[in-house]
């Protein structure tokens, strides 16, 4: 398919999903389902979650794991949820429960989680620097977020924990393992959108880092990424990558 036509079709698909929000119309749901370009990975044998640190997916693979952190912008959470719903994209979300978008858009995200299309993981309750916290406060950050995820989505978020800012040390890693997170989940590629950058810059980062076997980090914090959903999908599609969430790959 012509790249420009493809991007236009993705933009129209997401726009249709946005317009359909809140409308209880099975015909709309069927029409959206027919346009999905990604499906669940087939023939994937899960591997045991290692102890230590995750930077990339195991083995030689054509899979890619897009992970999305934080959620300070509720509209970006909504946009990602609709992108997943409308295209079949599989994403691991590292949630801070303090951010209202995870509650506000639970109605969009919960069905995706129940269908195992997305994985909701732990990023602490309020994005605290764990390396600076006492053991008691660290445990509170983790468990408070687990309580939120369990109440809102029916999951604890285990066993994937991404420490805010990527800040960790031996003490933090050991305590996280005791709390049910044996592998600190990092990344090996970024959309570069932790700050408010131009959409074109996000596409540049995606073009560089969205390659086979990588865990790529993005953020649900700034609106720029909502303008390049089509480009992100096109990069994945054109490179014949298969999107997975971390629960697809590791036995949990």
Protein Blocks (a to p, Z undefined) as FASTA:
>chain_A
ZZklmmmmmmmmmmmmmmmgopacfklmmmmmmmpcbdcdehiacddddehjdfbdehjd
fbdcdddehjlamklmmmmmmmmmmnopacdddddfklmklmmmmmmmmmmmmnomaccd
debjnopafklpcfklmmmmmmmmmmmmmmmnopghiacdcdehhiacfklmmmmmmnop
abccddeddehlmbccdfklmmmmmmmmmcghiacddddfbfklmmmmmmmmmmmmmnop
acddfklmpcZZ
